[in-house]
């Protein structure tokens, strides 16, 4: 089967009611990046940071995958699908996708502030984290999120996967956030590249096929294109 690699961003989950960070009315209009998504913010006010991610988990637990998520999962019948997501939600997994690489961490996980940075799963019935919640080694737990200013450990794996793609699909991302935005340049020359997003992207290379629709409607159109190929 052909390898279909999919890079997804905030627009992928917007239809599911997950607040985006960069759009009008997004999370960054209510919170300063430096306060809730940087190592410095964590050092200054860890309670604020923990509360912020507790609220994000609550929102996630009230959300469901949309048609775009399910359509991607369905593609596994005909393609070897690898999803590389900038999103920290687990909606791809909920929809049934089996190969998901999270570049920026996972909301339903926490990790220890110990040198070993051990990672632990949260559950829907026990999703909050507070000061004083410690790992078995006695270290405070923090969100398992890659904050601004931190390294992106999975970017090497993402680059490798993108290099293997026979088809590349980009959904719901502005291609402005690096290092993820640079992944498109790792694709083999000449492979089909599709961009699904309802927003105007400005000038894009002619070899990218743009589908100006949201995730659900855009995936319907993409499926028709792929079937015709």
C-alpha positions as CSV (number, residue, x, y, z in Angstrom):
1,X,0.0,0.0,0.0
2,X,1.1,3.6,-0.6
3,X,2.3,5.6,2.3
4,X,0.0,8.5,3.0
5,X,1.4,11.0,5.6
6,X,-0.9,13.5,7.1
7,X,0.2,16.7,9.0
8,X,-2.6,18.1,11.1
9,X,-3.0,21.4,13.0
10,X,-5.5,23.2,15.1
11,X,-8.0,23.5,12.3
12,X,-8.4,19.7,12.3
13,X,-10.1,19.8,15.7
14,X,-11.8,23.2,15.4
15,X,-15.0,21.5,14.1
16,X,-15.0,19.4,17.3
17,X,-15.2,22.5,19.5
18,X,-11.5,22.5,20.5
19,X,-10.4,26.1,20.9
20,X,-7.6,27.1,18.6
21,X,-4.7,29.3,19.7
22,X,-4.2,31.6,16.8
23,X,-7.6,32.3,15.4
24,X,-9.8,35.2,16.5
25,X,-11.3,34.3,19.8
26,X,-8.7,31.7,20.4
27,X,-7.0,30.8,23.6
28,X,-4.1,33.2,23.2
29,X,-6.6,36.1,23.4
30,X,-7.5,35.0,26.9
31,X,-4.1,34.0,28.1
32,X,-0.6,35.2,27.5
33,X,1.7,32.7,25.9
34,X,4.4,33.5,28.4
35,X,2.1,32.7,31.3
36,X,0.8,29.3,30.3
37,X,3.0,27.8,27.6
38,X,6.6,28.5,28.5
39,X,9.1,27.1,31.0
40,X,9.3,30.5,32.6
41,X,5.5,30.6,33.1
42,X,5.7,27.3,34.8
43,X,8.4,28.5,37.1
44,X,6.6,31.8,38.0
45,X,3.1,30.4,38.5
46,X,2.7,26.6,38.2
47,X,-0.8,26.8,39.7
48,X,-2.0,28.9,36.8
49,X,-0.4,26.6,34.3
50,X,-2.0,23.5,35.9
51,X,-5.4,25.1,36.0
52,X,-5.1,26.1,32.3
53,X,-4.4,22.6,31.2
54,X,-7.1,21.2,33.5
55,X,-9.6,23.4,31.7
56,X,-8.3,22.2,28.3
57,X,-8.7,18.6,29.3
58,X,-12.3,19.3,30.5
59,X,-13.0,20.8,27.1
60,X,-11.5,17.8,25.3
61,X,-13.6,15.4,27.4
62,X,-16.7,17.3,26.2
63,X,-15.7,17.1,22.6
64,X,-15.9,14.3,20.0
65,X,-14.1,13.5,16.7
66,X,-15.5,15.2,13.6
67,X,-16.0,13.8,10.1
68,X,-12.5,14.7,9.2
69,X,-11.0,12.6,11.9
70,X,-13.2,9.6,11.0
71,X,-12.4,10.0,7.3
72,X,-8.7,9.8,8.0
73,X,-9.2,6.7,10.1
74,X,-11.2,5.1,7.1
75,X,-8.2,5.7,4.8
76,X,-6.3,3.0,6.6
77,X,-8.3,0.5,4.6
78,X,-6.6,1.6,1.4
79,X,-3.3,3.3,2.5
80,X,-0.6,3.0,5.1
81,X,-1.6,6.1,7.0
82,X,0.7,8.0,9.3
83,X,-0.6,11.1,11.1
84,X,1.8,13.7,12.4
85,X,-0.2,16.1,14.5
86,X,0.6,19.4,16.2
87,X,-2.5,19.0,18.3
88,X,-2.4,17.8,21.8
89,X,-5.9,16.3,21.9
90,X,-6.5,12.6,21.3
91,X,-9.4,12.9,18.8
92,X,-7.4,11.1,16.0
93,X,-7.1,8.1,18.3
94,X,-10.7,8.3,19.4
95,X,-11.8,8.2,15.7
96,X,-9.8,5.0,15.2
97,X,-6.5,6.2,13.7
98,X,-3.7,3.8,14.7
99,X,-0.5,5.6,13.8
100,X,-0.4,9.0,15.4
101,X,2.8,11.0,16.2
102,X,2.2,13.9,18.6
103,X,4.8,16.6,17.9
104,X,3.8,18.9,20.8
105,X,2.8,16.5,23.5
106,X,-0.5,15.0,24.7
107,X,-3.1,16.6,26.8
108,X,-4.2,13.4,28.5
109,X,-0.7,12.7,29.8
110,X,1.5,14.3,32.4
111,X,5.2,13.9,33.0
112,X,7.5,14.0,36.0
113,X,9.8,17.0,36.5
114,X,12.4,14.5,37.5
115,X,15.5,14.1,35.2
116,X,14.0,10.9,33.8
117,X,10.8,12.8,32.7
118,X,8.6,9.7,33.2
119,X,5.2,10.0,31.5
120,X,1.9,9.0,33.0
121,X,-1.6,8.5,31.5
122,X,-4.6,10.4,32.9
123,X,-8.1,9.1,32.8
124,X,-11.4,10.8,32.0
125,X,-12.5,10.3,35.7
126,X,-9.2,11.6,37.0
127,X,-8.0,14.2,34.5
128,X,-6.9,17.1,36.8
129,X,-3.4,17.8,38.0
130,X,-2.6,20.0,41.0
131,X,0.4,21.2,43.0
132,X,1.4,18.4,45.3
133,X,0.6,15.6,42.7
134,X,3.9,13.8,42.6
135,X,5.3,10.9,40.6
136,X,6.4,7.7,42.4
137,X,9.9,9.3,42.7
138,X,8.5,12.3,44.6
139,X,8.7,14.9,41.8
140,X,5.9,17.3,40.8
141,X,3.9,16.3,37.8
142,X,3.6,18.8,34.9
143,X,1.6,18.8,31.6
144,X,3.1,16.5,29.0
145,X,3.2,19.4,26.5
146,X,6.1,20.9,24.5
147,X,6.1,24.5,25.5
148,X,7.5,27.4,23.5
149,X,11.2,27.5,24.0
150,X,11.5,23.7,24.6
151,X,12.9,21.2,22.1
152,X,10.6,19.2,20.0
153,X,11.9,15.6,20.5
154,X,9.6,14.0,17.9
155,X,10.6,16.3,15.0
156,X,13.4,13.8,13.9
157,X,10.8,11.0,13.6
158,X,8.4,13.3,11.9
159,X,11.0,14.3,9.3
160,X,11.8,10.6,8.6
161,X,8.1,9.7,8.2
162,X,7.6,12.7,5.8
163,X,10.5,11.6,3.7
164,X,8.8,8.2,3.2
165,X,5.5,9.6,2.0
166,X,4.0,8.7,-1.3
167,X,1.3,11.2,-0.7
168,X,1.4,14.2,1.7
169,X,-1.8,15.8,3.1
170,X,-1.8,18.9,5.3
171,X,-5.0,19.7,7.2
172,X,-5.9,22.8,9.3
173,X,-2.5,24.3,9.8
174,X,-1.2,27.7,8.7
175,X,2.3,26.3,7.9
176,X,3.7,29.1,10.0
177,X,4.7,27.3,13.2
178,X,8.2,25.9,13.0
179,X,9.7,23.3,13.2
180,X,6.5,21.6,12.1
181,X,6.0,23.9,9.1
182,X,9.3,22.8,7.6
183,X,8.2,19.2,7.3
184,X,6.6,19.8,3.9
185,X,10.1,20.4,2.6
186,X,11.1,16.9,3.6
187,X,8.7,15.3,1.1
188,X,10.2,13.6,-1.9
189,X,10.1,15.8,-5.1
190,X,7.1,15.2,-7.3
191,X,4.7,13.4,-4.9
192,X,1.1,14.7,-4.6
193,X,0.7,17.3,-1.8
194,X,-2.8,18.4,-0.7
195,X,-3.6,21.3,1.6
196,X,-7.1,21.3,3.3
197,X,-7.9,24.6,5.0
198,X,-10.8,27.1,4.7
199,X,-8.5,30.1,5.2
200,X,-6.6,32.1,2.6
201,X,-3.0,30.9,2.8
202,X,-1.4,33.5,0.5
203,X,1.1,32.4,-2.1
204,X,1.8,28.6,-2.2
205,X,3.9,26.6,-4.6
206,X,2.0,25.4,-7.7
207,X,2.6,21.8,-6.9
208,X,0.3,22.0,-3.8
209,X,-3.3,21.2,-4.5
210,X,-5.4,23.4,-2.2
211,X,-8.9,22.4,-1.0
212,X,-10.4,25.5,0.6
213,X,-12.7,23.7,3.0
214,X,-12.9,22.7,6.6
215,X,-11.6,19.3,7.8
216,X,-14.8,17.3,7.3
217,X,-15.8,18.7,3.9
218,X,-12.2,18.8,2.7
219,X,-11.6,15.2,3.5
220,X,-14.7,14.2,1.5
221,X,-13.3,16.0,-1.5
222,X,-9.8,14.5,-0.9
223,X,-11.3,11.0,-0.7
224,X,-12.9,11.5,-4.1
225,X,-9.6,12.7,-5.6
226,X,-7.7,9.7,-4.1
227,X,-10.3,7.2,-5.4
228,X,-10.1,8.8,-8.9
229,X,-6.3,8.3,-8.9
